[in-house]
Amino acid sequence: MSKTVLATGGAGYIGSHVVLALLNAGYRVVVFDNLSNSSPKAIERVARISNGAPVLVEGDVRDAGALDTLFENHKIDAVIHLAGLKAVGESVARPGLYYDVNVAGSSQLLNAMLRHGVSRMVFSSSATVYGETGGRPMDENTPTGPVNPYGKTKLMVEQILTDMTAASSGWRSVVLRYFNPVAAHGSGEIGEDPLGVPDNLFPFIAQVATGRRAQLDIFGNDYDTPDGTAIRDYIHVEDLARGHVMAIEHLFSGQAADNRTSVVNLGTGQGSSVREVHRAWEAACGFDIATRNAPRRAGDVAIICAEPGKAADLLGWRAKYDLARMCADHWRWQKRNPEGYR
Ligand code: UD1
């Protein structure tokens, strides 16, 4: 019998790609999502392009009663916990909300797992938990030091999960620290659908390319990098999604040990500057995309790049897709769905 995975936040950008990858790998999937920053249409489309249909349960991870009903109605073998808030600026303005949804919500979920005897979790974390390395690639032993409430909530949940995994009989967990997830499924059917003005580089360029915004502001051209613009490790969301399936497989394999939490980076190890990303987008679209130089954005650093070796050693995972493919797939999604799911 195939195993059933609960994906909290499974209707969201990364979640929908993870759900699709799980279904295509033969898992049954239950999605638990409050639809605060996601659309049920993502789930409908996943059902259309996959080998199976996910079950969507609408609910909030802070609601202990809803979690009890969820675990009573579905026999869950493992949880991938993607539900959470993720906007850095909003987390600075409304930290209480971030601690409530991300930390208290995760704690409710973990305690519900304890009550219902579910002992496997993959947690969606972020490279934002790392402190400054002066541009050196970040491995999993890089000291942590998040500088905003969003990053702090991710680190706190990692710590709660690690302690509960150590203390609870039969528990095993994996923390996945994502670098910069971008792009969309190659079908063009699912992708990122930001509310309001996008904060992040790829969705912003995508809206310039469709004509919804006038130009891309390049935040800083005086960084200590070859072309002066900041460098990030962008990772295709399909590669990221495959990493979750491999993490689940690892938890059910003989290689994972009880009471242990493994922390794993998901990045390519290959950095790209803002100008390189802009050029790759122009190549993918086949037309010019207007830019304007703008001041550095507060809180940004010159270079963030993964050392991805542990994912290869522990999970057998390596990123497959390059920047050209990321831009082409993101553009296909945006062109077909200029207003996202609306
Ligand atoms: C941001 C978040 C990070 C989160 C990640 C998810 C901040 C400070 N960090 O990372 O916590 O995990 O998204 O993907 O928000 N840029 C422009 N013009 C734009 C937008 C971005 O030049 O209109 C530049 C930025 O200055 C940066 C690079 O593009 O150098 C990437 O920016 P972005 O996509 O927002 O990601 P991060 O800031 O790396």
Boltz pocket constraint, residues with backbone or C-beta under 6 A from the ligand:
constraints:
  - pocket:
      binder: B
      contacts: [[A, 86], [A, 88], [A, 89], [A, 126], [A, 127], [A, 128], [A, 178], [A, 179], [A, 180], [A, 181], [A, 198], [A, 199], [A, 200], [A, 201], [A, 202], [A, 204], [A, 216], [A, 217], [A, 218], [A, 219], [A, 220], [A, 230], [A, 231], [A, 232], [A, 274], [A, 297], [A, 298], [A, 299], [A, 300], [A, 301], [A, 304]]
      max_distance: 6.0
